[in-house]
Amino acid sequence: MERSKRHQKVMNIKELLDTSSLAQVMKKGLFINELNQNIQQLLPSRFIGLYRVANFSEDGLTIEVASAVVRQGLLFRQQELLQTFRRIHPEINRLQFRINPELGKKSIKK
């Protein structure tokens, strides 16, 4: 009896899911969510809702802020933030802050 090609190799579903691009996107999303939780502990409460970790690249974080005032406040604490993030995730070597006015609008609605 000859088996068809599709039955010749048994695929490990867990391995397939772990290595899929969807799984990678989900892992990155969970990682960014974890960073957002960590950053809440580091920054003054008056900034809550006015910033968020938007992206993580190989060596840095992109943090969106609601205004230039918030950006400046974070820039003053950039080295402290970078050191703290490095303790948790040593691969982080730089922080980038981008202004996204939509963040301020969301916090006003709450």
Secondary structure, DSSP 8 states (H G I E B T S, - for coil): ----GGGTS---HHHHHHHSHHHHHHHHHHHHHHHHHHHHHHS-GGGTTSEEEEEE-SSEEEEEESSHHHHHHHHHTHHHHHHHHHHH-TT--EEEEEE-THHHHHHHH-
